[in-house]
Amino acid sequence: MIMYHTPAPGWLITASLSCWCIVGCGPTTGTPISGRVTIESGGPLDRGLIIFADDRIICRGDIGSDGGYRIRSGPTGHRVPPGRYKVHFVGTGIPDEKKRETKPQIASRFEDVRWTDLVVDVPDAPAGVTMDFDLEPPAQPGR
């Protein structure tokens, strides 16, 4: 099979590049959010995801070993649209291979959007905001 390549007219290339720049540059509205997640018992929450969610939007970011996070995905990329969000965390447990289970680091209510009591109001702040969270550890048996 022989394939032929015909150069595109100059106006088509220019139009394509213009559209790519408009789409590729991403939105400029919303708020970049970063911060640190700690546990009241001391130290950072050193793993997992932080999620900001409402009825229609989910934005998330990875939590680093120092507890630091930055929202990196959502409908507007790394910016969270202004509004009220529930905040919850997933993947925060410490694996215990001997027992084949995961030891929780935080109170269970923070691990599900239905149970969390963390609610934040995100402003429209293009320069960004810092939101730190200090979470309760899991309940101790017998208390």
C-alpha positions as CSV (number, residue, x, y, z in Angstrom):
1,M,0.0,0.0,0.0
2,I,1.3,3.4,-0.9
3,M,0.3,6.4,1.2
4,Y,0.6,9.9,0.1
5,H,1.1,12.9,2.3
6,T,-0.3,16.2,1.1
7,P,0.9,19.3,3.0
8,A,-1.9,21.2,4.7
9,P,-2.6,24.7,3.7
10,G,-0.9,27.4,5.9
11,W,-4.2,28.8,7.1
12,L,-5.2,25.3,8.4
13,I,-2.0,24.9,10.4
14,T,-2.4,28.4,11.9
15,A,-6.0,27.7,12.8
16,S,-5.1,24.4,14.4
17,L,-2.3,25.9,16.5
18,S,-4.6,28.7,17.6
19,C,-7.2,26.2,18.8
20,W,-4.6,24.1,20.5
21,C,-3.3,27.1,22.4
22,I,-6.8,28.2,23.5
23,V,-7.7,24.6,24.7
24,G,-4.2,23.7,25.9
25,C,-3.6,26.7,28.1
26,G,-6.4,25.7,30.4
27,P,-8.8,27.8,32.4
28,T,-7.7,30.7,34.5
29,T,-10.6,30.7,36.9
30,G,-10.6,28.9,40.2
31,T,-8.2,28.5,43.1
32,P,-4.9,26.6,43.3
33,I,-5.0,24.9,46.7
34,S,-2.1,23.4,48.7
35,G,-1.4,22.7,52.3
36,R,-0.3,20.2,54.9
37,V,-2.3,17.4,56.5
38,T,-1.3,16.4,60.1
39,I,-2.6,14.0,62.7
40,E,-3.4,15.3,66.2
41,S,-1.4,12.5,67.7
42,G,1.6,14.1,66.1
43,G,3.3,14.1,62.7
44,P,2.1,14.3,59.1
45,L,-0.4,12.1,57.4
46,D,2.2,10.7,55.1
47,R,0.2,8.9,52.3
48,G,-3.0,8.9,50.4
49,L,-5.2,11.3,48.5
50,I,-7.1,14.4,49.7
51,I,-10.4,14.9,47.9
52,F,-12.5,18.0,47.6
53,A,-16.0,17.0,46.5
54,D,-19.5,18.5,46.1
55,D,-22.5,17.1,44.2
56,R,-20.9,17.5,40.8
57,I,-17.2,18.3,41.2
58,I,-14.3,16.2,42.5
59,C,-10.8,17.6,42.8
60,R,-7.9,15.6,44.3
61,G,-4.2,15.7,45.1
62,D,-1.6,13.3,46.4
63,I,-0.4,13.6,50.0
64,G,3.4,13.4,50.3
65,S,5.6,11.9,53.0
66,D,5.8,15.3,54.7
67,G,2.0,15.7,54.7
68,G,2.1,18.3,52.0
69,Y,-0.4,18.2,49.2
70,R,-1.4,20.2,46.1
71,I,-4.7,19.8,44.3
72,R,-3.6,18.5,40.8
73,S,-6.8,17.1,39.2
74,G,-10.3,18.2,38.7
75,P,-12.6,19.8,36.1
76,T,-10.2,22.8,35.8
77,G,-6.9,21.0,36.2
78,H,-5.0,22.3,39.3
79,R,-7.6,24.9,40.2
80,V,-10.6,24.3,42.3
81,P,-13.8,26.1,41.2
82,P,-15.2,28.4,44.0
83,G,-17.8,26.8,46.2
84,R,-18.4,24.7,49.2
85,Y,-16.8,21.2,49.4
86,K,-16.6,18.2,51.7
87,V,-13.0,17.1,52.2
88,H,-12.1,13.4,52.7
89,F,-9.1,11.2,52.4
90,V,-8.5,7.8,50.8
91,G,-5.6,5.4,50.8
92,T,-4.2,6.7,54.1
93,G,-3.8,3.4,56.0
94,I,-0.4,1.7,56.8
95,P,-0.2,-1.8,55.3
96,D,0.5,-4.5,57.8
97,E,1.6,-7.5,55.7
98,K,1.8,-9.9,58.7
99,K,-1.9,-9.4,59.5
100,R,-2.9,-8.8,55.9
101,E,-4.8,-5.6,56.8
102,T,-4.3,-1.9,56.9
103,K,-3.8,0.0,60.1
104,P,-5.7,3.3,60.0
105,Q,-3.9,6.6,60.7
106,I,-7.0,8.8,60.9
107,A,-10.6,8.6,62.3
108,S,-12.8,6.6,59.9
109,R,-15.2,9.5,59.3
110,F,-12.6,11.3,57.3
111,E,-12.3,8.4,54.8
112,D,-15.7,8.7,53.2
113,V,-17.5,11.7,51.6
114,R,-20.7,10.6,53.3
115,W,-19.3,10.8,56.8
116,T,-16.8,13.5,56.8
117,D,-17.5,16.6,58.8
118,L,-14.8,18.6,57.1
119,V,-16.4,21.3,54.9
120,V,-14.5,24.2,53.3
121,D,-15.5,27.2,51.3
122,V,-13.2,27.7,48.4
123,P,-12.9,31.4,47.3
124,D,-12.1,32.5,43.8
125,A,-8.5,33.3,44.5
126,P,-6.3,32.9,41.3
127,A,-3.1,33.5,43.4
128,G,-4.0,30.4,45.5
129,V,-4.7,29.5,49.1
130,T,-3.2,27.3,51.7
131,M,-5.6,24.9,53.6
132,D,-4.0,22.9,56.4
133,F,-5.9,20.1,58.1
134,D,-5.2,18.5,61.5
135,L,-7.1,15.2,61.8
136,E,-8.1,13.1,64.7
137,P,-6.4,9.7,65.0
138,P,-8.5,6.6,65.0
139,A,-10.5,5.8,68.1
140,Q,-8.6,3.6,70.6
141,P,-10.3,0.3,71.5
142,G,-11.9,0.4,75.0
143,R,-12.4,4.2,75.0
